[in-house]
């Protein structure tokens, strides 16, 4: 991955549930700590936009999609375990920190 590439994420949540709020906070912290100004986050609330979830085949929330750069990746959960998130999204901490 290019060190200056912008990562584009879409986070699917279900209202203001505890898990949804945790996932938002964890993703925000992850991006702040590892991606600085190299990310875009779109949050989709499936209770307000259920068709969007169906289009992306989202069956559970919270679910994070990494849309760009390729390859696309999907991770389900609150994103609390950073090494697991890095691995699931096919990202390397040493590249991101540079």
N, CA, C and O atoms as a GROMACS GRO file, in nm:
protein
  392
    1UNK      N    1   0.083  -0.118   0.000
    1UNK     CA    2   0.000   0.000   0.000
    1UNK      C    3   0.088   0.125   0.000
    1UNK      O    4   0.187   0.132   0.073
    2UNK      N    5   0.052   0.222  -0.081
    2UNK     CA    6   0.119   0.350  -0.085
    2UNK      C    7   0.105   0.418   0.051
    2UNK      O    8  -0.004   0.421   0.108
    3UNK      N    9   0.214   0.471   0.103
    3UNK     CA   10   0.212   0.533   0.236
    3UNK      C   11   0.117   0.651   0.244
    3UNK      O   12   0.066   0.682   0.351
    4UNK      N   13   0.092   0.719   0.133
    4UNK     CA   14   0.006   0.837   0.133
    4UNK      C   15  -0.134   0.806   0.081
    4UNK      O   16  -0.215   0.897   0.065
    5UNK      N   17  -0.164   0.681   0.053
    5UNK     CA   18  -0.296   0.645   0.002
    5UNK      C   19  -0.403   0.678   0.106
    5UNK      O   20  -0.383   0.660   0.226
    6UNK      N   21  -0.516   0.726   0.057
    6UNK     CA   22  -0.630   0.752   0.144
    6UNK      C   23  -0.712   0.626   0.155
    6UNK      O   24  -0.752   0.567   0.054
    7UNK      N   25  -0.738   0.585   0.277
    7UNK     CA   26  -0.822   0.469   0.301
    7UNK      C   27  -0.966   0.514   0.318
    7UNK      O   28  -0.995   0.609   0.391
    8UNK      N   29  -1.056   0.446   0.249
    8UNK     CA   30  -1.198   0.480   0.255
    8UNK      C   31  -1.272   0.368   0.325
    8UNK      O   32  -1.266   0.252   0.285
    9UNK      N   33  -1.344   0.406   0.431
    9UNK     CA   34  -1.417   0.310   0.512
    9UNK      C   35  -1.566   0.343   0.511
    9UNK      O   36  -1.606   0.459   0.502
   10UNK      N   37  -1.646   0.238   0.521
   10UNK     CA   38  -1.790   0.252   0.545
   10UNK      C   39  -1.823   0.165   0.665
   10UNK      O   40  -1.802   0.043   0.662
   11UNK      N   41  -1.874   0.227   0.770
   11UNK     CA   42  -1.909   0.155   0.893
   11UNK      C   43  -2.060   0.147   0.904
   11UNK      O   44  -2.129   0.248   0.910
   12UNK      N   45  -2.110   0.024   0.905
   12UNK     CA   46  -2.253   0.000   0.923
   12UNK      C   47  -2.281  -0.021   1.071
   12UNK      O   48  -2.217  -0.105   1.136
   13UNK      N   49  -2.376   0.056   1.124
   13UNK     CA   50  -2.416   0.044   1.264
   13UNK      C   51  -2.567   0.029   1.272
   13UNK      O   52  -2.638   0.045   1.172
   14UNK      N   53  -2.616  -0.001   1.392
   14UNK     CA   54  -2.760  -0.012   1.415
   14UNK      C   55  -2.800   0.084   1.526
   14UNK      O   56  -2.802   0.046   1.644
   15UNK      N   57  -2.831   0.206   1.490
   15UNK     CA   58  -2.872   0.305   1.588
   15UNK      C   59  -2.761   0.342   1.684
   15UNK      O   60  -2.642   0.334   1.652
   16UNK      N   61  -2.801   0.382   1.804
   16UNK     CA   62  -2.705   0.424   1.905
   16UNK      C   63  -2.686   0.317   2.011
   16UNK      O   64  -2.684   0.346   2.131
   17UNK      N   65  -2.672   0.193   1.966
   17UNK     CA   66  -2.649   0.084   2.060
   17UNK      C   67  -2.507   0.092   2.115
   17UNK      O   68  -2.421   0.161   2.059
   18UNK      N   69  -2.485   0.022   2.224
   18UNK     CA   70  -2.351   0.022   2.285
   18UNK      C   71  -2.245  -0.025   2.186
   18UNK      O   72  -2.139   0.037   2.175
   19UNK      N   73  -2.272  -0.134   2.114
   19UNK     CA   74  -2.173  -0.184   2.018
   19UNK      C   75  -2.150  -0.086   1.903
   19UNK      O   76  -2.037  -0.072   1.857
   20UNK      N   77  -2.254  -0.019   1.858
   20UNK     CA   78  -2.239   0.080   1.751
   20UNK      C   79  -2.152   0.195   1.796
   20UNK      O   80  -2.060   0.236   1.724
   21UNK      N   81  -2.179   0.248   1.914
   21UNK     CA   82  -2.100   0.360   1.966
   21UNK      C   83  -1.955   0.320   1.991
   21UNK      O   84  -1.864   0.399   1.968
   22UNK      N   85  -1.935   0.197   2.038
   22UNK     CA   86  -1.799   0.146   2.060
   22UNK      C   87  -1.723   0.135   1.928
   22UNK      O   88  -1.607   0.174   1.919
   23UNK      N   89  -1.790   0.082   1.826
   23UNK     CA   90  -1.725   0.068   1.695
   23UNK      C   91  -1.687   0.203   1.637
   23UNK      O   92  -1.579   0.218   1.580
   24UNK      N   93  -1.774   0.302   1.651
   24UNK     CA   94  -1.743   0.436   1.602
   24UNK      C   95  -1.622   0.492   1.675
   24UNK      O   96  -1.530   0.545   1.613
   25UNK      N   97  -1.622   0.480   1.807
   25UNK     CA   98  -1.510   0.532   1.887
   25UNK      C   99  -1.380   0.459   1.854
   25UNK      O  100  -1.275   0.522   1.839
   26UNK      N  101  -1.386   0.327   1.841
   26UNK     CA  102  -1.265   0.249   1.811
   26UNK      C  103  -1.212   0.280   1.672
   26UNK      O  104  -1.091   0.291   1.653
   27UNK      N  105  -1.301   0.293   1.574
   27UNK     CA  106  -1.257   0.327   1.438
   27UNK      C  107  -1.196   0.467   1.436
   27UNK      O  108  -1.093   0.489   1.371
   28UNK      N  109  -1.258   0.561   1.504
   28UNK     CA  110  -1.205   0.697   1.510
   28UNK      C  111  -1.066   0.698   1.573
   28UNK      O  112  -0.976   0.765   1.523
   29UNK      N  113  -1.049   0.625   1.682
   29UNK     CA  114  -0.918   0.618   1.749
   29UNK      C  115  -0.815   0.550   1.659
   29UNK      O  116  -0.702   0.596   1.650
   30UNK      N  117  -0.855   0.442   1.593
   30UNK     CA  118  -0.765   0.371   1.501
   30UNK      C  119  -0.717   0.465   1.391
   30UNK      O  120  -0.597   0.471   1.362
   31UNK      N  121  -0.810   0.538   1.330
   31UNK     CA  122  -0.773   0.629   1.222
   31UNK      C  123  -0.685   0.742   1.273
   31UNK      O  124  -0.589   0.782   1.206
   32UNK      N  125  -0.716   0.795   1.391
   32UNK     CA  126  -0.636   0.902   1.450
   32UNK      C  127  -0.493   0.854   1.477
   32UNK      O  128  -0.397   0.925   1.449
   33UNK      N  129  -0.480   0.733   1.531
   33UNK     CA  130  -0.350   0.681   1.571
   33UNK      C  131  -0.267   0.628   1.455
   33UNK      O  132  -0.144   0.638   1.458
   34UNK      N  133  -0.331   0.572   1.354
   34UNK     CA  134  -0.257   0.505   1.247
   34UNK      C  135  -0.266   0.573   1.111
   34UNK      O  136  -0.174   0.560   1.030
   35UNK      N  137  -0.373   0.645   1.084
   35UNK     CA  138  -0.394   0.697   0.949
   35UNK      C  139  -0.386   0.849   0.940
   35UNK      O  140  -0.383   0.904   0.831
   36UNK      N  141  -0.383   0.916   1.053
   36UNK     CA  142  -0.372   1.062   1.058
   36UNK      C  143  -0.474   1.124   0.963
   36UNK      O  144  -0.594   1.109   0.985
   37UNK      N  145  -0.430   1.192   0.859
   37UNK     CA  146  -0.523   1.258   0.765
   37UNK      C  147  -0.539   1.178   0.636
   37UNK      O  148  -0.568   1.235   0.531
   38UNK      N  149  -0.522   1.047   0.644
   38UNK     CA  150  -0.527   0.965   0.523
   38UNK      C  151  -0.646   0.871   0.525
   38UNK      O  152  -0.633   0.754   0.488
   39UNK      N  153  -0.762   0.919   0.567
   39UNK     CA  154  -0.879   0.832   0.573
   39UNK      C  155  -1.008   0.910   0.554
   39UNK      O  156  -1.015   1.031   0.578
   40UNK      N  157  -1.109   0.838   0.510
   40UNK     CA  158  -1.245   0.890   0.500
   40UNK      C  159  -1.335   0.785   0.563
   40UNK      O  160  -1.320   0.665   0.538
   41UNK      N  161  -1.428   0.831   0.645
   41UNK     CA  162  -1.522   0.740   0.712
   41UNK      C  163  -1.664   0.781   0.678
   41UNK      O  164  -1.702   0.897   0.694
   42UNK      N  165  -1.741   0.686   0.630
   42UNK     CA  166  -1.884   0.705   0.609
   42UNK      C  167  -1.955   0.612   0.707
   42UNK      O  168  -1.924   0.493   0.714
   43UNK      N  169  -2.048   0.666   0.782
   43UNK     CA  170  -2.124   0.584   0.877
   43UNK      C  171  -2.266   0.570   0.824
   43UNK      O  172  -2.332   0.668   0.792
   44UNK      N  173  -2.312   0.444   0.816
   44UNK     CA  174  -2.446   0.414   0.768
   44UNK      C  175  -2.523   0.345   0.880
   44UNK      O  176  -2.482   0.240   0.928
   45UNK      N  177  -2.633   0.404   0.919
   45UNK     CA  178  -2.720   0.347   1.022
   45UNK      C  179  -2.824   0.261   0.951
   45UNK      O  180  -2.911   0.313   0.880
   46UNK      N  181  -2.816   0.130   0.970
   46UNK     CA  182  -2.906   0.039   0.899
   46UNK      C  183  -3.052   0.055   0.941
   46UNK      O  184  -3.142   0.016   0.867
   47UNK      N  185  -3.076   0.111   1.059
   47UNK     CA  186  -3.215   0.134   1.100
   47UNK      C  187  -3.278   0.248   1.021
   47UNK      O  188  -3.400   0.258   1.010
   48UNK      N  189  -3.194   0.336   0.965
   48UNK     CA  190  -3.242   0.447   0.883
   48UNK      C  191  -3.228   0.422   0.734
   48UNK      O  192  -3.303   0.476   0.653
   49UNK      N  193  -3.129   0.339   0.698
   49UNK     CA  194  -3.100   0.311   0.556
   49UNK      C  195  -3.083   0.161   0.532
   49UNK      O  196  -2.974   0.117   0.496
   50UNK      N  197  -3.188   0.082   0.552
   50UNK     CA  198  -3.172  -0.063   0.538
   50UNK      C  199  -3.134  -0.109   0.397
   50UNK      O  200  -3.068  -0.211   0.382
   51UNK      N  201  -3.174  -0.035   0.295
   51UNK     CA  202  -3.141  -0.075   0.158
   51UNK      C  203  -2.991  -0.069   0.132
   51UNK      O  204  -2.937  -0.150   0.056
   52UNK      N  205  -2.923   0.026   0.195
   52UNK     CA  206  -2.777   0.036   0.179
   52UNK      C  207  -2.710  -0.090   0.232
   52UNK      O  208  -2.616  -0.141   0.172
   53UNK      N  209  -2.759  -0.139   0.346
   53UNK     CA  210  -2.702  -0.261   0.404
   53UNK      C  211  -2.725  -0.379   0.312
   53UNK      O  212  -2.635  -0.461   0.292
   54UNK      N  213  -2.842  -0.390   0.256
   54UNK     CA  214  -2.872  -0.500   0.163
   54UNK      C  215  -2.783  -0.494   0.040
   54UNK      O  216  -2.736  -0.597  -0.008
   55UNK      N  217  -2.759  -0.375  -0.012
   55UNK     CA  218  -2.675  -0.360  -0.131
   55UNK      C  219  -2.532  -0.410  -0.107
   55UNK      O  220  -2.469  -0.464  -0.197
   56UNK      N  221  -2.483  -0.391   0.015
   56UNK     CA  222  -2.347  -0.434   0.048
   56UNK      C  223  -2.343  -0.569   0.119
   56UNK      O  224  -2.239  -0.611   0.168
   57UNK      N  225  -2.457  -0.637   0.123
   57UNK     CA  226  -2.468  -0.770   0.184
   57UNK      C  227  -2.427  -0.770   0.332
   57UNK      O  228  -2.356  -0.858   0.378
   58UNK      N  229  -2.473  -0.668   0.404
   58UNK     CA  230  -2.445  -0.656   0.546
   58UNK      C  231  -2.554  -0.728   0.624
   58UNK      O  232  -2.672  -0.694   0.613
   59UNK      N  233  -2.515  -0.828   0.701
   59UNK     CA  234  -2.611  -0.908   0.777
   59UNK      C  235  -2.602  -0.883   0.927
   59UNK      O  236  -2.695  -0.915   1.001
   60UNK      N  237  -2.490  -0.825   0.973
   60UNK     CA  238  -2.469  -0.800   1.115
   60UNK      C  239  -2.408  -0.661   1.132
   60UNK      O  240  -2.342  -0.609   1.042
   61UNK      N  241  -2.431  -0.603   1.247
   61UNK     CA  242  -2.367  -0.476   1.279
   61UNK      C  243  -2.302  -0.487   1.416
   61UNK      O  244  -2.346  -0.566   1.499
   62UNK      N  245  -2.199  -0.409   1.439
   62UNK     CA  246  -2.133  -0.322   1.344
   62UNK      C  247  -2.048  -0.400   1.244
   62UNK      O  248  -1.988  -0.503   1.278
   63UNK      N  249  -2.043  -0.351   1.121
   63UNK     CA  250  -1.959  -0.408   1.016
   63UNK      C  251  -1.884  -0.295   0.948
   63UNK      O  252  -1.943  -0.194   0.910
   64UNK      N  253  -1.753  -0.313   0.934
   64UNK     CA  254  -1.669  -0.215   0.866
   64UNK      C  255  -1.628  -0.269   0.730
   64UNK      O  256  -1.582  -0.383   0.718
   65UNK      N  257  -1.645  -0.187   0.628
   65UNK     CA  258  -1.595  -0.218   0.494
   65UNK      C  259  -1.479  -0.125   0.464
   65UNK      O  260  -1.489  -0.004   0.482
   66UNK      N  261  -1.368  -0.182   0.419
   66UNK     CA  262  -1.259  -0.101   0.364
   66UNK      C  263  -1.283  -0.099   0.214
   66UNK      O  264  -1.272  -0.202   0.148
   67UNK      N  265  -1.317   0.016   0.162
   67UNK     CA  266  -1.354   0.028   0.021
   67UNK      C  267  -1.234   0.056  -0.069
   67UNK      O  268  -1.230   0.011  -0.184
   68UNK      N  269  -1.139   0.131  -0.018
   68UNK     CA  270  -1.022   0.168  -0.099
   68UNK      C  271  -0.906   0.190  -0.005
   68UNK      O  272  -0.925   0.231   0.110
   69UNK      N  273  -0.786   0.165  -0.052
   69UNK     CA  274  -0.753   0.104  -0.180
   69UNK      C  275  -0.786  -0.046  -0.180
   69UNK      O  276  -0.811  -0.106  -0.076
   70UNK      N  277  -0.786  -0.101  -0.298
   70UNK     CA  278  -0.814  -0.244  -0.313
   70UNK      C  279  -0.709  -0.325  -0.241
   70UNK      O  280  -0.597  -0.277  -0.223
   71UNK      N  281  -0.740  -0.444  -0.199
   71UNK     CA  282  -0.868  -0.513  -0.213
   71UNK      C  283  -0.966  -0.469  -0.105
   71UNK      O  284  -0.928  -0.424   0.003
   72UNK      N  285  -1.094  -0.483  -0.137
   72UNK     CA  286  -1.198  -0.454  -0.038
   72UNK      C  287  -1.189  -0.557   0.073
   72UNK      O  288  -1.156  -0.673   0.050
   73UNK      N  289  -1.219  -0.512   0.194
   73UNK     CA  290  -1.217  -0.601   0.311
   73UNK      C  291  -1.338  -0.572   0.397
   73UNK      O  292  -1.396  -0.464   0.392
   74UNK      N  293  -1.377  -0.671   0.478
   74UNK     CA  294  -1.491  -0.658   0.568
   74UNK      C  295  -1.452  -0.714   0.703
   74UNK      O  296  -1.389  -0.820   0.712
   75UNK      N  297  -1.490  -0.642   0.810
   75UNK     CA  298  -1.466  -0.691   0.944
   75UNK      C  299  -1.590  -0.662   1.028
   75UNK      O  300  -1.645  -0.552   1.024
   76UNK      N  301  -1.632  -0.761   1.104
   76UNK     CA  302  -1.751  -0.750   1.187
   76UNK      C  303  -1.709  -0.738   1.333
   76UNK      O  304  -1.622  -0.812   1.379
   77UNK      N  305  -1.769  -0.646   1.405
   77UNK     CA  306  -1.741  -0.631   1.547
   77UNK      C  307  -1.711  -0.488   1.584
   77UNK      O  308  -1.725  -0.397   1.503
   78UNK      N  309  -1.668  -0.468   1.708
   78UNK     CA  310  -1.646  -0.334   1.760
   78UNK      C  311  -1.508  -0.277   1.733
   78UNK      O  312  -1.479  -0.164   1.771
   79UNK      N  313  -1.422  -0.354   1.668
   79UNK     CA  314  -1.290  -0.307   1.625
   79UNK      C  315  -1.198  -0.274   1.742
   79UNK      O  316  -1.114  -0.184   1.732
   80UNK      N  317  -1.213  -0.346   1.853
   80UNK     CA  318  -1.135  -0.313   1.973
   80UNK      C  319  -0.994  -0.371   1.972
   80UNK      O  320  -0.906  -0.317   2.039
   81UNK      N  321  -0.970  -0.480   1.899
   81UNK     CA  322  -0.840  -0.546   1.899
   81UNK      C  323  -0.761  -0.500   1.777
   81UNK      O  324  -0.779  -0.553   1.667
   82UNK      N  325  -0.674  -0.402   1.796
   82UNK     CA  326  -0.603  -0.338   1.684
   82UNK      C  327  -0.523  -0.437   1.599
   82UNK      O  328  -0.533  -0.430   1.477
   83UNK      N  329  -0.444  -0.530   1.656
   83UNK     CA  330  -0.373  -0.624   1.571
   83UNK      C  331  -0.467  -0.706   1.482
   83UNK      O  332  -0.436  -0.734   1.366
   84UNK      N  333  -0.581  -0.744   1.535
   84UNK     CA  334  -0.679  -0.819   1.456
   84UNK      C  335  -0.737  -0.732   1.346
   84UNK      O  336  -0.756  -0.778   1.234
   85UNK      N  337  -0.766  -0.607   1.377
   85UNK     CA  338  -0.819  -0.514   1.277
   85UNK      C  339  -0.717  -0.493   1.165
   85UNK      O  340  -0.752  -0.499   1.047
   86UNK      N  341  -0.592  -0.470   1.202
   86UNK     CA  342  -0.486  -0.453   1.101
   86UNK      C  343  -0.478  -0.576   1.010
   86UNK      O  344  -0.469  -0.563   0.888
   87UNK      N  345  -0.481  -0.693   1.070
   87UNK     CA  346  -0.472  -0.817   0.993
   87UNK      C  347  -0.596  -0.835   0.904
   87UNK      O  348  -0.583  -0.867   0.786
   88UNK      N  349  -0.713  -0.814   0.959
   88UNK     CA  350  -0.837  -0.833   0.883
   88UNK      C  351  -0.848  -0.737   0.766
   88UNK      O  352  -0.904  -0.770   0.662
   89UNK      N  353  -0.795  -0.618   0.783
   89UNK     CA  354  -0.800  -0.518   0.677
   89UNK      C  355  -0.679  -0.523   0.584
   89UNK      O  356  -0.666  -0.442   0.492
   90UNK      N  357  -0.589  -0.619   0.610
   90UNK     CA  358  -0.467  -0.636   0.530
   90UNK      C  359  -0.381  -0.510   0.532
   90UNK      O  360  -0.332  -0.466   0.428
   91UNK      N  361  -0.365  -0.452   0.651
   91UNK     CA  362  -0.283  -0.333   0.668
   91UNK      C  363  -0.164  -0.367   0.757
   91UNK      O  364  -0.172  -0.457   0.841
   92UNK      N  365  -0.056  -0.296   0.737
   92UNK     CA  366   0.064  -0.318   0.817
   92UNK      C  367   0.092  -0.194   0.900
   92UNK      O  368   0.100  -0.084   0.846
   93UNK      N  369   0.106  -0.211   1.031
   93UNK     CA  370   0.128  -0.098   1.121
   93UNK      C  371   0.253  -0.020   1.083
   93UNK      O  372   0.253   0.103   1.091
   94UNK      N  373   0.360  -0.089   1.042
   94UNK     CA  374   0.484  -0.018   1.011
   94UNK      C  375   0.468   0.073   0.889
   94UNK      O  376   0.531   0.178   0.883
   95UNK      N  377   0.385   0.034   0.792
   95UNK     CA  378   0.361   0.118   0.674
   95UNK      C  379   0.272   0.235   0.712
   95UNK      O  380   0.294   0.348   0.667
   96UNK      N  381   0.172   0.209   0.795
   96UNK     CA  382   0.077   0.314   0.832
   96UNK      C  383   0.141   0.423   0.915
   96UNK      O  384   0.107   0.540   0.901
   97UNK      N  385   0.233   0.385   1.001
   97UNK     CA  386   0.294   0.482   1.091
   97UNK      C  387   0.393   0.574   1.021
   97UNK      O  388   0.428   0.680   1.073
   98UNK      N  389   0.437   0.535   0.904
   98UNK     CA  390   0.539   0.613   0.832
   98UNK      C  391   0.482   0.742   0.777
   98UNK      O  392   0.554   0.819   0.713
   0.00000   0.00000   0.00000
